[in-house]
């Protein structure tokens, strides 16, 4: 039976508003669905986009991670750098081949374009064995030039070629015949990307597969072949026509529904659903999960940990996971207790809290720093807020409170309370925890624990 590879382009959707964590979650779900290739867009912000590619690569082990290289040598170099530590990397060279787009986008005519295709592919090949050449707007290209372009790409080292019906200008049977002719000339695995403007993309793709095409580009929510629709067609018709995919059909509907939910939330400015709730609800870990799985969950919660702290978190995770499953709250507590363990710059000496229903809450906090006692007094919206503000006054900086949780860890009148505080300093998240029979005391210790981690890194 012929294996049809699925290359999903969901994360390349133009004008998408996915956050960093939402993109990671979509990639994680696509890996779970067993798509063969996860396509990522061109790197435009070298620092943040490279971090994203490398984070995806840390947990995507089976699927190929494919990054678009853009149309400049610099963008190809950035793609090579981002993919340098990826298990199964691929660089996509996406260049127009129709006369109008070649001149409008790149200001090149046919002869110069062939030279440029060779240069781009060979440059990508120097840093990545797996290089794909995507012929953009292929159905409107001159036939002889398209054949020459494909030949030039393959000679320069392209291991895969894809043709794109960017204009939806062909009916399914004509496009399948078109793809068949190019496939015979290419002599490497052939892919198709069909625009779904006319609602015919799945028909174009399935007929192309019957004509010998090896790869179909899909999207959960985008302009090309709908992933669920194509996978369902492959499932229902594959046995009769001797082809199939790796897609996990039993989980397909649930996973695609989850991705759609993330997409709807990202594009709905008035949505009351937060990114954290979407991500945290999907964290369900047990003792069988690997360190890569745990690191993905850590990233979903917003933390950026060093390799040393990742190992510490995983060791503590295994200890906890022997007794119970680990969700977002448990993982938060693990991170707060073992990650970024630092010497205490500030130590709690004493605290006095005044609170009641007819007075404003106030707190007097005394901390010790390098043998010197420092005090702060503040009024706040409740005793915990007053205590946090008093600490800010001593430290001389107000940190953004990202999350604050309180829960009981023992039962009875003398129950121990556990507090978890997450502070944001710039783009980085720091967590601290505290345990006490006094919940205010536990909260102060947790806040101070997080502050000490920030201060330590700033020295």
Secondary structure, DSSP 8 states (H G I E B T S, - for coil): -EE-EEEE-GGG-TT----HHHHHHHHHHHHHHT-SEEEE----SHHHHHHHHHHHHHH--SSEEEEE-TTSHHHHHHHHHHTTT-TTEEEEEEEE-SHHHHHHHH---HHHHHHHHHHHHHHHHTT-S-EEEEEETGGGS-HHHHHHHHHHHHHTT-SEEEEEETT--S-HHHHHHHHHHHHHHH-SEEEEEE--TTS-HHHHHHHHHHTT--EEEEESSSSSEEHHHHHHHHHHHHHHHTEE----HHHHHHHHHHHHHHHHHHT-TT----HHHHHHTT--B-TT--HHHHHHHHHHTT----HHHHHHHHHHHHHHHTTS-B-HHHHHHHHHHHTT----SSEEEEEEEE--SSS-EEEEEEEEETTEEEEEEEEESSHHHHHHHHHHHHHT---EEEEEEEEESS-STT--EEEEEEEEETTEEEEEEEEESSHHHHHHHHHHHHHHHHHHHH-
